[in-house]
Amino acid sequence: METVTIRSEELVVKIKTSGAELTSIKNKAGREFLWQGSDVWRDQALVLFPIVSGLKGGKYTLDGKEYYMDAHGFAKDSLFEVESLSESSATLLLRSSEETKKQYPFDFEFRICFTVEGTALRQDYITINKSDRDMYYSTGSHEGLSCPGGVDHYTIIFDENETIPRYSSLKDENGKEIGNIPCLENEREIKLDYEKYFREDQLIFLDFKSEGLSLRDDRTGESIHISFPGFDTIVCWTKNRIPSDYLCIEPWCGTWDFDEYTPCDFSEKYRIRTLKPGERETLTHTITF
C-alpha cells in the first residue's frame, strides 16, 4: 500500500492510494487532527462513491437488472492510481473496470485532488461520465476528526443562522423511520451531547442554507472549519454505544434509501446526481485547521 505526502508551510498531509483515504493531517507543531483509528472504528477518512450510505437490501435496480453494492460504495475498497503529485497537491484516480461494472454498469473516471495551502486542505471530487448513456451517482466524505476527551466538549456552529430539523433514521414502534425532529430555530450552535445525539443515533441535516460549519473545542475556543458548497446532506457521526474521541463530519451529495423514497429504479433514487455522456462535475470541500 502506497502513501503519498503533500505539505504546505503549516500542514503535512498523508494519503493512502488504497481508497484515496487520508491517514494523517498534522500541523507544523506535530499536532494530529485526524482520527488515527482503533478497535472502536478502524477507518479514518472514507471516500464515498458511487453511493453514500446504504441501499435497501444492499441492492438496487437499473433497467430491470439488480446490482448489489456495499454501503458507501466501492471506492473506499479500491486502489487509486497517483495521476499527479507535487509538493502541495496530489490527484488520485479511479477508473471503471470489469470488476466495478459488476456492481455499477457505467464507464467513469473518479478523481480526488488534494491540495494544501496554508492551514487549509482542499478536496476536489471530480466525476466524469465516460459512458454513452446517463450516469447516476452520489459522492461524499467521511473524515474522522480527532476530538480528545470526547464529543461532549465540542460545539457545532453553522455559518449562518438555521431553522432546520435533524433527521432520525431510527424506527418508531410501528417500524417507520422517526424522521424530522426539531433542532435549530434561527440558531447556529449545537452543543454536542453523546447521550442525546450519538448513543443510538446521529446528527443528519437534509435542509440547510449554510455552506460550511465549524467544530469548536469549548475548552480552548479552537475550531476547525469545514466548507461544503453544493453538498446537500450533512451527517455528524461517531460510534453508537461506544463513546470515543472522534467525530465524523460528512458532506454528502445524496443520501440513503428513505422508506418513503425507495425508488423503483436507480435513476429515481432520492438525491441521486445525473451526468450526461461526457459530462463532468466537480464538488469541493475544504477543511481549515
Secondary structure by P-SEA (a helix, b strand, c coil): cbbbbbbcccbbbbbbccccccccccccccccccccccccccccbbbbccccccccccccccccbbbbbccccccccbbbccccccccbbbbbbbbcccccccccccbbbbbbbbbcccbbbbbbbbbccccccccbbbbbbbbcccccccccbbbbcccccbbbbbbccccccccccccccccccccccccccccccccbbbbbccccccbbbbbccccccbbbbbbccccbbbbbccccccccbbbbcccccccccccccccccccccbbbbbcccbbbbbbbbbcc
